Amino acid sequence: MFRRSARECQGPSVLRTQSCRIPACSAVIITFVDRIPPEALLAEYPESTRAVADALRALVARAQPDVLDAVRPGWCLLGYDVPNGRRTAYFAWIMPEVPHVHLGFVHGVFLHDPDRTLHGNARLARWVTFRSVDEIQPAPLETLVREGARVARLTRAERVLRMLDPDMGPGSPS
């Protein structure tokens, strides 16, 4: 999983990536091919934050079984990709923060969201924020996850056409 340097590990330390803290060994060298387990990302957060993140992880895996997850340490989040031909398409993330956890969608502006559960003012991304496991409503969120994966698999031109076509604009199902 992690590659260790030739020198011996000198006790626990923390790998710092911006404001993200991932438990590591001082002798660990992380490269782009190494995978950091989601538990390592979540280890530094309070139990309540971990519980919400774990519930959202299970929801995403249930809604989109072919999902590929990976810790993105530079962003301090757990990113989700779906297979798209010979490539993958990044479509969602779970971002833990101390008071809450975000479930976000890269192309959220294009998602069909009649209940207006998605929030945010980023150019394309939208997200839902949870402070406790009780706030998570599986049915509508699973629908958003499936829709997010579907929209991520569209080409850029297909997403633009959705914006231009009044019947297929942002928030309209295809």
URFENTA-V446631 format. One record per helix or strand of 2 or more residues. SS is the DSSP state (~ for helix, > for strand). FROM is the first residue (numbers start at 1). TO is the last residue. Records with the same first field share a line. If there is no record, write none. Layout:
SS: FROM-TO + FROM-TO
//
This chain:
>: 3-4 + 12-17 + 20-25 + 28-29 + 67-72 + 77-84 + 87-96 + 101-105 + 126-130
~: 38-42 + 47-63 + 108-110 + 133-135 + 138-152 + 156-164
//
